[in-house]
Amino acid sequence: MPKPAPPSAPPADHDLVGRAAQGDQQAISTLYDRYGGVLYAVAYRVVGQRADAEDVVIEAFAQAWRDAIRFEATRGSVAGWLTMIARSRALDVVRARSRRDRITASAAADQPQRSPAMGDWRADPSDSYDHAERQQQVQAALQTLSPPQRQAIELAFFEGLSQSEIAERLKEPLGTIKTRVRLGMQKLRDSLRPFFFERGP
Amino acid sequence: MSHPDQGSPRDLAAAYALGALGPEETRDFEAFLAGSPETQREVAEFRDVAALLALGEPARAAGADLRNRVLARVSEEQSRRIPRSPSGSSGFRTPTAVWGALAATILAVVGLGAAILSLRGDLARLNQDLAERQLQLEAREATLNAILEPGVELYQLTSSGDPNPGIQLFWDRKRNSAIINGFRLKPVPEGKAYQLWFIKDGKPVPSVTFKPEPTGHARVEQVPVPTDGKVSAAAITVEPAGGSPQPTSPILLVGPLQKS
């Protein structure tokens, strides 16, 4: 089970975003230690190569720095916010790449590397932000989805397709795709709720 | 609050969190979302699910210097926040300045490709920001119009001990609907939320739950007001985030809903 942050623990995520909005670069540094690994995983999954994934992470944190002042804690976790930024920037890269006729993509495709644990990202001495257990649970939760549910969700999140585009690509009725996305996500939510990220006040 | 039936906009919360709605669907859903704290909470949960999806993949290694590159990029952003010095502004240029300008031009040409890519990204982000701000503006205008409707009555919910926090309740009697606007509200503990109660025929009737923003503000719209009885007051307590059928904690704010 995830460990709750102890009372004397490092600052809460939303406090870090607040400090970043005030110009505190150390706050971004701490957020990187906590979530750099998650953002890199998202970026790599979308763009499929290391150099671009790293650029995405850099741009995502730069955007988080610029947009920190507009972050609304009531709308979700900092981790979720950062992840959506990284996903958007990663999809931008993929779209730009396809416009460039995929020249860069074919030249620089990386081989996946064996796992140096997510823990390698942690400079924080506390283990509150160790994602290893989350990772195991996510992999287990994904196994509980039907293959079509998982496919629909992954096409939406990692390839940036709308439900209509997924239906078109898979040649399935739109209603079927909507149902797969909704039921699949509900199933994941129910399985993963104990592993959700820290929320604001 | 009751759950909408199948086919309601709320069913799109998961797809919205995944970014899987088309532009029109997104606009419509966000209009609905602005008035539904429950759906906002649901979207936040689905966003976490989406963030966790990436962890379903085997972990991969980034370059060891990525952390430093991220921080260098943020420093660069920081320096952009600092206004330019007078020497970088207009005016006659000395020969040294001309050479400097040439060097800068060469650097600019080298970096042009990257800049174009970056500008495309910036443009997309600006468009997105603009669309979001437009939606916020429309939502605020709709709220203002609702408050200014003839027949809408304003009531104040206040705290007996501490005069600091407050809630304004705009009651549209024609539509049996209210807007609540809170300010200087303290944060609630994890897993808790403020809950509104209407006192009808002397008994508390549960209504919406909500959490304040870090600024202490909270606004909830389209709050149904009970109709079949005499609603005499409204009150606020802190309850579990999902809401409670009966108050389980002391009243924090209260106010009469009758004109004196």
Boltz contact constraints between the chains, C-beta under 6 A:
constraints:
  - contact:
      token1: [A, 25]
      token2: [B, 74]
      max_distance: 6.0
  - contact:
      token1: [A, 28]
      token2: [B, 74]
      max_distance: 6.0
  - contact:
      token1: [A, 29]
      token2: [B, 71]
      max_distance: 6.0
  - contact:
      token1: [A, 32]
      token2: [B, 67]
      max_distance: 6.0
  - contact:
      token1: [A, 32]
      token2: [B, 70]
      max_distance: 6.0
  - contact:
      token1: [A, 40]
      token2: [B, 62]
      max_distance: 6.0
  - contact:
      token1: [A, 41]
      token2: [B, 54]
      max_distance: 6.0
  - contact:
      token1: [A, 41]
      token2: [B, 57]
      max_distance: 6.0
  - contact:
      token1: [A, 42]
      token2: [B, 54]
      max_distance: 6.0
  - contact:
      token1: [A, 44]
      token2: [B, 60]
      max_distance: 6.0
  - contact:
      token1: [A, 45]
      token2: [B, 54]
      max_distance: 6.0
  - contact:
      token1: [A, 45]
      token2: [B, 57]
      max_distance: 6.0
  - contact:
      token1: [A, 54]
      token2: [B, 62]
      max_distance: 6.0
  - contact:
      token1: [A, 54]
      token2: [B, 63]
      max_distance: 6.0
  - contact:
      token1: [A, 54]
      token2: [B, 66]
      max_distance: 6.0
  - contact:
      token1: [A, 58]
      token2: [B, 69]
      max_distance: 6.0
  - contact:
      token1: [A, 58]
      token2: [B, 70]
      max_distance: 6.0
  - contact:
      token1: [A, 58]
      token2: [B, 73]
      max_distance: 6.0
  - contact:
      token1: [A, 61]
      token2: [B, 70]
      max_distance: 6.0
  - contact:
      token1: [A, 62]
      token2: [B, 73]
      max_distance: 6.0
  - contact:
      token1: [A, 62]
      token2: [B, 77]
      max_distance: 6.0
  - contact:
      token1: [A, 65]
      token2: [B, 74]
      max_distance: 6.0
  - contact:
      token1: [A, 65]
      token2: [B, 77]
      max_distance: 6.0
  - contact:
      token1: [A, 73]
      token2: [B, 214]
      max_distance: 6.0
  - contact:
      token1: [A, 74]
      token2: [B, 211]
      max_distance: 6.0
  - contact:
      token1: [A, 74]
      token2: [B, 213]
      max_distance: 6.0
  - contact:
      token1: [A, 76]
      token2: [B, 44]
      max_distance: 6.0
  - contact:
      token1: [A, 76]
      token2: [B, 47]
      max_distance: 6.0
  - contact:
      token1: [A, 77]
      token2: [B, 48]
      max_distance: 6.0
  - contact:
      token1: [A, 79]
      token2: [B, 51]
      max_distance: 6.0
  - contact:
      token1: [A, 80]
      token2: [B, 47]
      max_distance: 6.0
  - contact:
      token1: [A, 80]
      token2: [B, 48]
      max_distance: 6.0
  - contact:
      token1: [A, 80]
      token2: [B, 51]
      max_distance: 6.0
  - contact:
      token1: [A, 83]
      token2: [B, 51]
      max_distance: 6.0
  - contact:
      token1: [A, 92]
      token2: [B, 121]
      max_distance: 6.0
  - contact:
      token1: [A, 96]
      token2: [B, 117]
      max_distance: 6.0
  - contact:
      token1: [A, 113]
      token2: [B, 60]
      max_distance: 6.0
  - contact:
      token1: [A, 113]
      token2: [B, 61]
      max_distance: 6.0
  - contact:
      token1: [A, 115]
      token2: [B, 58]
      max_distance: 6.0
  - contact:
      token1: [A, 115]
      token2: [B, 59]
      max_distance: 6.0
  - contact:
      token1: [A, 116]
      token2: [B, 61]
      max_distance: 6.0
  - contact:
      token1: [A, 118]
      token2: [B, 59]
      max_distance: 6.0
  - contact:
      token1: [A, 134]
      token2: [B, 55]
      max_distance: 6.0
  - contact:
      token1: [A, 135]
      token2: [B, 55]
      max_distance: 6.0
  - contact:
      token1: [A, 138]
      token2: [B, 52]
      max_distance: 6.0
  - contact:
      token1: [A, 138]
      token2: [B, 55]
      max_distance: 6.0
  - contact:
      token1: [A, 138]
      token2: [B, 56]
      max_distance: 6.0
  - contact:
      token1: [A, 139]
      token2: [B, 56]
      max_distance: 6.0
  - contact:
      token1: [A, 142]
      token2: [B, 56]
      max_distance: 6.0
  - contact:
      token1: [A, 156]
      token2: [B, 18]
      max_distance: 6.0
  - contact:
      token1: [A, 156]
      token2: [B, 20]
      max_distance: 6.0
  - contact:
      token1: [A, 157]
      token2: [B, 18]
      max_distance: 6.0
  - contact:
      token1: [A, 157]
      token2: [B, 50]
      max_distance: 6.0
  - contact:
      token1: [A, 157]
      token2: [B, 53]
      max_distance: 6.0
  - contact:
      token1: [A, 162]
      token2: [B, 20]
      max_distance: 6.0
  - contact:
      token1: [A, 162]
      token2: [B, 22]
      max_distance: 6.0
  - contact:
      token1: [A, 163]
      token2: [B, 15]
      max_distance: 6.0
  - contact:
      token1: [A, 163]
      token2: [B, 20]
      max_distance: 6.0
  - contact:
      token1: [A, 164]
      token2: [B, 22]
      max_distance: 6.0
  - contact:
      token1: [A, 181]
      token2: [B, 14]
      max_distance: 6.0
  - contact:
      token1: [A, 181]
      token2: [B, 15]
      max_distance: 6.0
  - contact:
      token1: [A, 182]
      token2: [B, 11]
      max_distance: 6.0
  - contact:
      token1: [A, 182]
      token2: [B, 14]
      max_distance: 6.0
  - contact:
      token1: [A, 185]
      token2: [B, 14]
      max_distance: 6.0
  - contact:
      token1: [A, 185]
      token2: [B, 46]
      max_distance: 6.0
  - contact:
      token1: [A, 185]
      token2: [B, 49]
      max_distance: 6.0
  - contact:
      token1: [A, 188]
      token2: [B, 49]
      max_distance: 6.0
  - contact:
      token1: [A, 189]
      token2: [B, 45]
      max_distance: 6.0
  - contact:
      token1: [A, 189]
      token2: [B, 49]
      max_distance: 6.0
  - contact:
      token1: [A, 192]
      token2: [B, 49]
      max_distance: 6.0
  - contact:
      token1: [A, 192]
      token2: [B, 52]
      max_distance: 6.0
  - contact:
      token1: [A, 196]
      token2: [B, 48]
      max_distance: 6.0
  - contact:
      token1: [A, 197]
      token2: [B, 48]
      max_distance: 6.0
  - contact:
      token1: [A, 201]
      token2: [B, 187]
      max_distance: 6.0
